[in-house]
Structure formats: structure tokens, C-alpha cells
Amino acid sequence: MNFPSEKELTRIRKKTAKMEPSRPLPKNASKAETIKYKLCEKFVEYLLDHKTTQVQLAKKLKVDPSRVNEIVKYRIELFTVDKLMELAERLKIEFDVKVA
């Protein structure tokens, strides 16, 4: 199985950058929901930047692949802020949490 070329990946990234996530953040979202949503975005960015699959990421995180799928599908109701932060820290994902 061949991995897509860099040109193809660039095309896909441009296309997906314009797309709305399958589960947009509600307008009346709480601060915790907003933080969880932004952390999910970081995982999607990680997958794209590291050219990895959800299965490979799940192995790296030592979680079931279905959990990674829930994250990248923005199923924020299934996670706590703490759990998403713990997983992000395992990958050394840079993020700032701002509560205003």
C-alpha cells in the first residue's frame, strides 16, 4: 500500500481545512466543551502533520482505535478535559488552556 504523495496530501489538507467538522461546536458551548473541542482539533492536526493513521496513533497512545476515532470525530461528550490533556501530553502536543 503506497502512501499518498506530498502533493496529494497538500491538496487534501487544503480541501479539509475549508470543511466544517462533522460535529461543529455549539454556539452556546461551555468553556469545558470549548477546551475539549480545541484539544480534538490538535489530534486531527497531529494525524495530518505526522502522516499517520488512527490505528497507528491508537497504538502510540495505548488506547483502543475506537477511542481515537471518537476524538477525531469530535465526540467531546465522551471525554473529560483531563483525559484529552493526558493523551495530548503523551504525544507532546503543544497547547494552551485559556479560561476567561
ZIPETA-V875033 format. One record per residue. N is the residue number from 1. RES is the residue in one small letter. SS is DSSP state (alpha for helix, beta for strand, coil for the rest). OMEGA is omega in degrees with one decimal (NA if undefined). NEAR is the number of other C-alpha atoms within 8 Angstrom. Layout:
BEGIN
n=N res=RES ss=SS omega=OMEGA near=NEAR
n=N res=RES ss=SS omega=OMEGA near=NEAR
END
This chain:
BEGIN
n=1 res=m ss=coil omega=-179.7 near=2
n=2 res=n ss=coil omega=176.1 near=3
n=3 res=f ss=coil omega=179.6 near=4
n=4 res=p ss=coil omega=178.6 near=6
n=5 res=s ss=coil omega=178.2 near=6
n=6 res=e ss=alpha omega=178.4 near=6
n=7 res=k ss=alpha omega=179.5 near=6
n=8 res=e ss=alpha omega=177.6 near=8
n=9 res=l ss=alpha omega=177.9 near=9
n=10 res=t ss=alpha omega=178.8 near=8
n=11 res=r ss=alpha omega=-179.8 near=8
n=12 res=i ss=alpha omega=179.7 near=8
n=13 res=r ss=alpha omega=178.9 near=9
n=14 res=k ss=alpha omega=-179.1 near=8
n=15 res=k ss=alpha omega=-177.5 near=8
n=16 res=t ss=alpha omega=178.2 near=7
n=17 res=a ss=alpha omega=-179.3 near=7
n=18 res=k ss=coil omega=-176.1 near=6
n=19 res=m ss=coil omega=172.4 near=6
n=20 res=e ss=coil omega=175.3 near=7
n=21 res=p ss=coil omega=-178.7 near=7
n=22 res=s ss=coil omega=178.0 near=6
n=23 res=r ss=coil omega=-179.7 near=8
n=24 res=p ss=coil omega=178.9 near=6
n=25 res=l ss=coil omega=179.1 near=8
n=26 res=p ss=coil omega=-179.5 near=5
n=27 res=k ss=coil omega=-179.4 near=4
n=28 res=n ss=coil omega=-177.2 near=4
n=29 res=a ss=coil omega=176.0 near=8
n=30 res=s ss=coil omega=178.0 near=6
n=31 res=k ss=alpha omega=179.0 near=7
n=32 res=a ss=alpha omega=178.5 near=7
n=33 res=e ss=alpha omega=179.2 near=11
n=34 res=t ss=alpha omega=178.7 near=10
n=35 res=i ss=alpha omega=180.0 near=10
n=36 res=k ss=alpha omega=179.6 near=13
n=37 res=y ss=alpha omega=-179.9 near=11
n=38 res=k ss=alpha omega=176.2 near=8
n=39 res=l ss=alpha omega=176.1 near=12
n=40 res=c ss=alpha omega=177.2 near=13
n=41 res=e ss=alpha omega=179.8 near=10
n=42 res=k ss=alpha omega=178.1 near=10
n=43 res=f ss=alpha omega=177.5 near=11
n=44 res=v ss=alpha omega=177.2 near=9
n=45 res=e ss=alpha omega=-180.0 near=8
n=46 res=y ss=alpha omega=179.1 near=9
n=47 res=l ss=alpha omega=-178.9 near=12
n=48 res=l ss=alpha omega=-176.9 near=9
n=49 res=d ss=alpha omega=-177.2 near=6
n=50 res=h ss=coil omega=176.8 near=6
n=51 res=k ss=coil omega=-178.0 near=6
n=52 res=t ss=coil omega=179.2 near=8
n=53 res=t ss=coil omega=176.6 near=7
n=54 res=q ss=alpha omega=179.6 near=10
n=55 res=v ss=alpha omega=178.3 near=8
n=56 res=q ss=alpha omega=179.1 near=8
n=57 res=l ss=alpha omega=178.3 near=12
n=58 res=a ss=alpha omega=178.3 near=13
n=59 res=k ss=alpha omega=-179.9 near=10
n=60 res=k ss=alpha omega=-179.7 near=7
n=61 res=l ss=alpha omega=-176.5 near=9
n=62 res=k ss=coil omega=175.4 near=6
n=63 res=v ss=coil omega=177.0 near=9
n=64 res=d ss=coil omega=178.9 near=8
n=65 res=p ss=alpha omega=178.8 near=11
n=66 res=s ss=alpha omega=178.2 near=6
n=67 res=r ss=alpha omega=177.1 near=9
n=68 res=v ss=alpha omega=178.2 near=13
n=69 res=n ss=alpha omega=178.3 near=9
n=70 res=e ss=alpha omega=178.8 near=11
n=71 res=i ss=alpha omega=-176.1 near=11
n=72 res=v ss=alpha omega=173.9 near=11
n=73 res=k ss=coil omega=175.8 near=9
n=74 res=y ss=coil omega=177.3 near=12
n=75 res=r ss=coil omega=-171.7 near=10
n=76 res=i ss=alpha omega=-179.5 near=12
n=77 res=e ss=alpha omega=-178.3 near=6
n=78 res=l ss=alpha omega=-174.3 near=6
n=79 res=f ss=coil omega=169.8 near=9
n=80 res=t ss=coil omega=175.4 near=9
n=81 res=v ss=alpha omega=-179.2 near=9
n=82 res=d ss=alpha omega=-177.7 near=6
n=83 res=k ss=alpha omega=178.8 near=8
n=84 res=l ss=alpha omega=178.1 near=12
n=85 res=m ss=alpha omega=178.1 near=9
n=86 res=e ss=alpha omega=179.9 near=8
n=87 res=l ss=alpha omega=178.9 near=9
n=88 res=a ss=alpha omega=179.1 near=12
n=89 res=e ss=alpha omega=177.1 near=9
n=90 res=r ss=alpha omega=-180.0 near=8
n=91 res=l ss=coil omega=-176.7 near=7
n=92 res=k ss=coil omega=176.4 near=6
n=93 res=i ss=coil omega=178.0 near=9
n=94 res=e ss=coil omega=175.6 near=6
n=95 res=f ss=coil omega=175.6 near=6
n=96 res=d ss=coil omega=176.2 near=4
n=97 res=v ss=coil omega=178.8 near=5
n=98 res=k ss=coil omega=177.3 near=4
n=99 res=v ss=coil omega=-178.6 near=4
n=100 res=a ss=coil omega=NA near=2
END
